[in-house]
Amino acid sequence: MERLYAVCCGIDVHKKILVACLRTKQSTEIRSFGASTQDLLDLVD
């Protein structure tokens, strides 16, 4: 049996950049963030 999620997020972590992909049933959003403290706080928001 497959488990299906309504919302999921994947994060690809590199040395200077993080790329987050948020998927819902209706849309997909991909955003890039830097690795500084302020950029990481933006990612959390």
N, C-alpha and C positions, 0 to 999 in steps of 0.2 A: 504494500500500500504506500502510495506517495503522500508526503506531507506537503501541503501548499501553504505559503505564507502570504498574507495580504500586503505586507510591507517588508522590504529587506534592504540592507545596505552593505556594500563591500568597500573596503579601503585598501588601496595599493600604496604601500609606504616605500619611499625612496629617501635618499640622503637629504635632499633639499626641497622635496615637494611631496605632497600627499594628494592622491586623486580619490574622491569619494563618488560612488554611484548609488543613488537612491532609486529604488524601483517600487512602484505601486501598481495596482491593477490598471490605473488610467494613464500613468506617465512614467518616464525615466528621466532623471536629472543627473548630470555629471558635472562636478565642480572640482577645481584644483585649489590647493591651499599650500602656503609656504610652511616652513618648519619652525618659524619663530614662535614665541609664546603667544603673541597676539593672534597670529594665524591659527594656532591650535585652538584658542578660545573661540575664534570665529567658526571653526569646524564644529565645535561642541554645540554652538547655537544653531 
